[in-house]
Amino acid sequence: MNTLRIISLIFTIFSQFSCEDKFYKEKFDVKYAIINKTDSIIPTIKVNANNGAKVWVFKDVYPGKTEKLTFNIKRDLRTSEGSITLISSFNSKDSVYLGVAYYTNWYYLEKNPAAFNIYKDRIEQVK
């Protein structure tokens, strides 16, 4: 009986520290730097994955400030393919939008890490 409990305990411990967890953390990580290049505070910046399935929101981003985002396609998005958009809202009627990326088979198809400059009239990916 004691041997069975020990084996069960060992199995539980190994399952908690599997390689799959490291795989999720590193292989599918995507990193963004989003920079406010305007001369005013941006009230809301949204990174929208899969039409709202997952949305990250940054509030009151000051001029010159860089917001950083790291997410994992497998862990956070949980779909093997989809798109990501960046939306900067200056007020209820004025915003700029950029289709940032697409991923398929869990792989991000754009430059990673990526940086984006937000201006009053557009969003540009830093080359």
Secondary structure per residue as TSV (DSSP state, phi and psi in degrees):
chain	resnum	aa	ss	phi	psi
A	1	M	-	360.0	-43.5
A	2	N	H	-61.9	-39.7
A	3	T	H	-62.8	-40.2
A	4	L	H	-63.4	-40.9
A	5	R	H	-66.1	-41.0
A	6	I	H	-64.2	-44.0
A	7	I	H	-62.9	-42.1
A	8	S	H	-62.3	-42.0
A	9	L	H	-64.1	-44.4
A	10	I	H	-62.1	-43.7
A	11	F	H	-60.6	-43.1
A	12	T	H	-62.1	-44.4
A	13	I	H	-63.2	-46.2
A	14	F	H	-65.1	-34.9
A	15	S	H	-69.2	-26.4
A	16	Q	H	-75.0	-24.8
A	17	F	T	-119.1	44.3
A	18	S	-	-75.9	163.6
A	19	C	H	-66.2	-27.6
A	20	E	H	-58.3	-37.8
A	21	D	H	-63.3	-43.5
A	22	K	H	-64.1	-39.7
A	23	F	H	-59.1	-45.3
A	24	Y	H	-62.6	-39.6
A	25	K	H	-71.5	-38.0
A	26	E	H	-101.6	-49.8
A	27	K	T	-66.8	-32.9
A	28	F	T	-110.6	18.1
A	29	D	E	-74.2	138.5
A	30	V	E	-123.8	135.2
A	31	K	E	-123.8	130.2
A	32	Y	E	-122.1	145.1
A	33	A	E	-121.1	124.5
A	34	I	E	-118.3	118.9
A	35	I	E	-113.7	129.0
A	36	N	E	-81.3	108.2
A	37	K	-	-101.1	11.1
A	38	T	S	-87.2	177.8
A	39	D	S	-102.3	16.4
A	40	S	S	-139.1	168.3
A	41	I	-	-73.5	132.1
A	42	I	E	-92.2	117.3
A	43	P	E	-62.0	-40.3
A	44	T	E	-146.4	130.4
A	45	I	E	-122.9	128.4
A	46	K	E	-120.5	136.5
A	47	V	E	-108.1	114.9
A	48	N	E	-113.2	119.7
A	49	A	E	-107.6	132.0
A	50	N	T	53.8	52.7
A	51	N	T	54.3	43.4
A	52	G	T	96.0	0.9
A	53	A	T	-60.8	-34.8
A	54	K	E	-144.2	128.3
A	55	V	E	-132.7	130.5
A	56	W	E	-106.7	136.0
A	57	V	E	-124.1	132.1
A	58	F	E	-113.7	131.4
A	59	K	E	-112.2	144.7
A	60	D	E	48.6	65.2
A	61	V	E	-89.4	116.7
A	62	Y	-	-75.5	155.7
A	63	P	T	-55.2	134.1
A	64	G	T	81.9	-10.0
A	65	K	-	-77.6	144.2
A	66	T	E	-110.9	124.5
A	67	E	E	-98.8	136.1
A	68	K	E	-113.9	142.0
A	69	L	E	-137.7	129.7
A	70	T	E	-123.7	126.6
A	71	F	E	-138.0	165.5
A	72	N	E	-120.7	123.9
A	73	I	I	-58.9	-47.5
A	74	K	I	-69.1	-48.1
A	75	R	I	-75.4	-44.6
A	76	D	I	-90.8	-37.2
A	77	L	I	-95.0	-33.4
A	78	R	-	58.6	25.1
A	79	T	S	-133.8	145.5
A	80	S	S	-77.2	-17.3
A	81	E	S	-149.0	152.1
A	82	G	E	170.6	-171.4
A	83	S	E	-128.4	161.6
A	84	I	E	-131.6	133.7
A	85	T	E	-124.3	156.6
A	86	L	E	-122.5	125.8
A	87	I	E	-127.7	126.1
A	88	S	E	-114.2	118.0
A	89	S	E	-105.1	121.9
A	90	F	S	-91.1	-30.6
A	91	N	S	-161.4	-169.9
A	92	S	S	-67.3	-18.2
A	93	K	S	-119.7	-6.5
A	94	D	-	-123.5	118.0
A	95	S	E	-151.8	162.9
A	96	V	E	-125.4	153.4
A	97	Y	E	-140.0	144.1
A	98	L	E	-143.8	127.6
A	99	G	E	-74.8	106.2
A	100	V	E	-80.7	-48.5
A	101	A	E	-160.5	168.0
A	102	Y	E	-133.6	146.3
A	103	Y	E	-132.4	148.5
A	104	T	E	-145.8	149.6
A	105	N	T	49.8	37.9
A	106	W	T	72.1	-0.4
A	107	Y	E	-102.0	133.0
A	108	Y	E	-75.2	128.5
A	109	L	-	-97.8	3.9
A	110	E	S	-114.9	-179.6
A	111	K	-	-60.6	134.3
A	112	N	S	-142.6	122.0
A	113	P	S	-72.6	160.9
A	114	A	E	-128.1	150.2
A	115	A	E	-125.9	145.0
A	116	F	E	-133.0	130.3
A	117	N	E	-97.5	130.6
A	118	I	E	-105.4	123.6
A	119	Y	-	-113.3	172.2
A	120	K	S	-61.9	-32.1
A	121	D	S	-112.4	0.3
A	122	R	-	-169.9	168.0
A	123	I	E	-123.5	132.1
A	124	E	E	-124.8	140.6
A	125	Q	E	-80.7	133.3
A	126	V	-	-72.7	127.9
A	127	K	-	-87.0	360.0
